[in-house]
């Protein structure tokens, strides 16, 4: 291994330790209460090392948020590299990757949610933007036709709603189960609605 590769690994390890310490402290104490000294003490580094990598906890928080959201966008596309199209009933691989990304990053997700009340909207925007720029959903022919932007907003908001529900349950379901449930929601149509009024 070259000296440069060793340095890169050391930098990545240091940055990851600082991020993990910050996430754990946010979950324990809340964002406002966490100080740089708390972070460096938990990560077992000094303040100088922290400031070599981050200007402050705001920049650190932004990077954790950006990494999380970028991972969402990547999960949608990774399974289909080199493909021109995929049947709508066969998008389980990306749905599973999306859920696995959230499951692996659940501490980061919960820490981000506790600080950033707009995270759900940001998540929805990432999904919508990916659907606009990286892929296109082809709908069955309808009369009248479905408005594409409204359909995107509806579907992506519903997906985020399922993810938020999963977080509310403290991730009691596996990523595989949630991916299966998301697929069922996307591909099943409502038959009818019955009313349960008291007589």
Secondary structure, 3 states (H helix, E strand, C coil): CCHHHHHHHHHHHHHHHHHHHHHHHHHHHCHHHCCHHHHHHHHCCCHHHHHHHCCCHHHHHHHHHHHHHHHHHHHHHHCCCCCCCCCHHHCHHHHHHHHHHHHHCHHHHHHHHHHCCCHHHHHHHHHHHHHHHCCCCCCCCCCCCCCHHHHHHHHHHHHHHHHHHHHHCCCCCCHHHHHHHHHHHHHCCCCCCCCCCCC
